[in-house]
């Protein structure tokens, strides 16, 4: 069993069931195809994590488009796919096609846990007491190589005031639960730009993926059983240097 988990982290695909353009301008399905074509150069991928806002209209058809694109790409490489809910996603369509909004996936001795931070009808995110208890119970038994938590709303302050009303409300209890367990990495989206930082009492690495619905958002990383997380952004994807510092703007 390898001690490294190779992750392709995607977020904010914003697909439509009828193929319409995002804001009447961006062909988001074509954008996803370009990202996967670029990521095809990666030597190995163990898991594709799609961290929310997968659909823009919440239709089952939009999730079928996503699944028909991501699943074969991953299957060709022997990789798993993990889907998380975002604020644009709708539970009925998501669950019909992609399954439960909160899952636990074991991969090569690592564990990937999704947390649904979406609030129906709202842009901000929240994690309920019941969800925290579920996560606490999952983490009560450590995974061999540790746990990756995937969610949509980052548990860190936004780097622009535009996202302040759309942030994750009261992230501290979530970070406390993660820090008390074996969480090695938190993956998120929502901000539409790349960010690598850390959060919580234990300084857990947090990686926010740029939006697939924007130009060239290819990000990748690897998590070792021991030592720090090594997250990388491909050249030209618009992400900040991955030295765990938040951007200054």
C-alpha positions as a printed Julia matrix, in Angstrom:
249×3 Matrix{Float64}:
   0.0    0.0     0.0
   1.44   3.37   -1.01
   1.9    6.12    1.57
   1.01   8.88   -0.9
  -2.44   9.99   -2.06
  -2.42  11.81   -5.42
  -5.38  14.18   -5.66
  -6.88  16.07   -8.58
  -8.96  18.77   -6.92
 -11.66  20.48   -9.0
 -14.41  22.87   -7.96
 -17.16  25.14   -9.23
 -17.86  23.49  -12.57
 -21.27  25.25  -12.74
 -22.72  22.95  -15.4
 -26.21  23.3   -16.9
 -28.5   20.47  -17.85
 -29.34  22.06  -21.19
 -25.77  23.12  -21.98
 -26.43  26.87  -21.82
 -23.54  29.27  -21.24
 -22.67  30.51  -17.74
 -23.69  34.2   -17.59
 -24.36  33.79  -21.3
 -20.61  33.75  -21.95
 -18.73  30.75  -20.52
 -19.12  27.2   -21.87
 -18.51  25.43  -18.56
 -18.63  21.9   -19.99
 -15.96  22.84  -22.51
 -13.99  24.34  -19.62
 -14.17  21.05  -17.73
 -13.02  19.18  -20.84
 -10.0   21.51  -21.13
  -9.1   21.03  -17.47
  -9.23  17.24  -17.8
  -7.19  17.36  -21.0
  -4.52  19.35  -19.17
  -4.68  17.05  -16.15
  -4.22  14.09  -18.49
  -0.49  14.8   -18.37
  -0.36  13.78  -14.71
   1.49  10.51  -14.25
  -0.93   9.16  -11.64
  -4.15  10.19   -9.92
  -5.72   8.27   -7.03
  -8.81  10.39   -6.47
 -10.66  13.25   -8.14
 -12.31  15.52   -5.56
 -15.02  17.84   -6.9
 -15.76  20.29   -4.09
 -19.15  21.76   -4.87
 -21.1   24.11   -7.12
 -20.96  21.27   -9.58
 -24.22  22.42  -11.18
 -25.52  25.92  -11.74
 -29.17  24.96  -12.28
 -29.36  21.97   -9.91
 -30.96  19.68  -12.49
 -30.38  15.95  -12.64
 -29.35  16.45  -16.27
 -26.49  18.73  -15.21
 -25.17  16.12  -12.78
 -25.45  13.44  -15.46
 -23.28  15.61  -17.72
 -20.71  15.91  -14.93
 -20.72  12.22  -14.08
 -20.48  11.23  -17.76
 -17.39  13.42  -18.06
 -15.53  12.84  -14.78
 -16.21   9.17  -14.07
 -14.75   7.74  -17.32
 -11.69   9.99  -17.02
 -11.08   8.73  -13.5
 -11.85   5.11  -14.34
  -9.23   5.09  -17.11
  -6.65   5.99  -14.47
  -7.9    3.71  -11.72
  -8.98   6.72   -9.67
 -12.03   7.26   -7.48
 -14.31  10.3    -7.71
 -15.65  12.11   -4.64
 -18.41  14.72   -5.02
 -19.34  17.42   -2.48
 -22.37  19.76   -2.39
 -22.11  23.53   -2.93
 -24.54  26.42   -2.54
 -25.59  26.24   -6.22
 -26.25  22.51   -5.98
 -29.74  21.18   -5.27
 -30.1   18.1    -3.11
 -32.69  16.25   -5.21
 -30.74  16.32   -8.46
 -27.41  15.75   -6.72
 -28.6   12.71   -4.8
 -30.44  11.23   -7.79
 -27.24  11.1    -9.85
 -24.23  11.42   -7.55
 -25.5    9.88   -4.33
 -25.45  11.02   -0.72
 -24.23  14.57   -0.03
 -22.0   13.36    2.82
 -19.79  10.33    2.24
 -16.76   8.49    3.56
 -14.37   7.01    0.99
 -11.36   4.84    1.86
  -8.46   5.05   -0.6
  -5.01   3.47   -0.1
  -5.17   3.82    3.67
  -6.39   7.42    3.48
  -9.96   8.5     4.15
 -11.85  11.23    2.26
 -14.88  12.64    4.09
 -17.33  15.09    2.54
 -19.2   17.67    4.59
 -22.27  19.4     3.11
 -21.91  23.1     3.96
 -24.78  24.24    1.74
 -27.82  26.05    3.13
 -30.92  25.73    0.89
 -31.62  29.03   -0.85
 -28.54  30.78    0.55
 -25.05  31.61   -0.69
 -23.35  31.37    2.69
 -22.46  28.05    4.3
 -23.07  26.41    7.65
 -22.3   23.12    9.4
 -24.94  21.96   11.88
 -24.36  20.4    15.28
 -25.64  17.08   13.9
 -23.08  17.23   11.08
 -20.3   18.02   13.53
 -21.3   15.03   15.63
 -21.29  12.8    12.55
 -17.82  14.01   11.6
 -16.59  13.57   15.16
 -17.86   9.99   15.14
 -16.16   9.25   11.8
 -12.87  10.68   13.05
 -13.05   8.78   16.35
 -11.39   5.87   14.52
  -8.2    7.13   12.82
  -7.49   6.11    9.25
  -4.15   4.44    8.6
  -2.7    7.49    6.84
  -5.12  10.19    7.94
  -8.21  11.96    6.63
  -8.96  14.53    3.93
 -12.1   16.63    4.47
 -13.8   17.96    1.33
 -16.42  20.72    1.49
 -17.49  23.72   -0.53
 -17.26  26.78    1.72
 -13.67  27.28    2.94
 -13.28  27.42    6.74
 -10.98  30.44    6.38
 -11.65  34.16    5.88
 -12.18  35.24    2.28
  -9.42  37.33    0.75
 -11.94  39.82   -0.65
 -14.86  41.6     1.04
 -17.09  40.51   -1.86
 -17.26  37.04   -0.32
 -17.82  38.14    3.27
 -21.63  37.64    3.1
 -21.05  34.25    1.41
 -18.54  32.79    3.85
 -18.82  29.72    6.05
 -20.59  30.86    9.23
 -18.8   30.01   12.49
 -16.08  27.65   11.14
 -14.3   27.27   14.49
 -16.31  24.24   15.77
 -15.62  22.44   12.48
 -11.91  23.21   12.72
 -11.86  22.06   16.34
 -13.37  18.7    15.37
 -10.9   18.33   12.49
  -7.94  19.27   14.69
  -9.0   16.78   17.37
  -9.08  14.01   14.75
  -6.64  12.83   12.11
  -7.5   15.41    9.43
  -4.43  16.11    7.32
  -5.95  18.33    4.66
  -9.12  20.34    3.92
 -10.21  20.85    0.31
 -12.71  23.56   -0.63
 -13.93  25.78   -3.47
 -16.47  28.63   -3.59
 -14.04  31.58   -3.81
 -13.43  30.99   -7.55
  -9.72  31.65   -7.08
  -6.92  29.5    -5.75
  -5.78  29.78   -2.16
  -3.41  27.72   -0.03
  -3.34  28.48    3.68
  -3.87  26.74    7.03
  -6.5   26.87    9.74
  -7.46  25.56   13.14
  -5.47  24.91   16.32
  -3.26  22.38   14.56
  -2.62  24.45   11.44
  -4.37  22.07    9.04
  -3.52  22.84    5.38
  -6.5   24.27    3.48
  -6.49  24.22   -0.32
  -9.14  26.21   -2.18
  -9.4   25.27   -5.86
 -10.03  27.93   -8.5
 -13.27  27.6   -10.45
 -13.37  25.31  -13.45
 -15.82  27.89  -14.83
 -12.87  30.28  -15.16
  -9.88  29.94  -17.54
  -7.28  27.22  -16.96
  -8.02  26.19  -13.36
  -5.91  22.99  -13.14
  -4.73  22.14   -9.62
  -3.19  19.01   -8.24
  -1.53  17.8    -5.09
  -0.25  14.86   -3.18
  -0.62  13.89    0.45
   1.99  11.68    2.08
   1.39   9.42    5.05
   4.0   11.42    6.94
   5.29  14.94    6.39
   3.55  18.01    4.98
   0.92  18.21    2.27
   2.38  19.13   -1.11
  -0.25  20.97   -3.13
   0.63  22.42   -6.52
  -1.05  24.62   -9.07
  -0.17  24.12  -12.71
   1.55  27.06  -14.45
  -0.91  29.61  -15.76
  -3.9   28.48  -13.7
  -4.06  31.73  -11.76
  -3.52  30.17   -8.33
  -1.16  31.67   -5.76
   2.21  30.07   -4.96
   1.51  27.04   -2.81
   3.57  28.04    0.21
   0.58  28.04    2.6
   0.35  31.86    2.69
  -2.84  33.65    1.78
  -2.65  36.11   -1.11
  -2.29  39.75   -0.14
  -5.18  41.18   -2.17
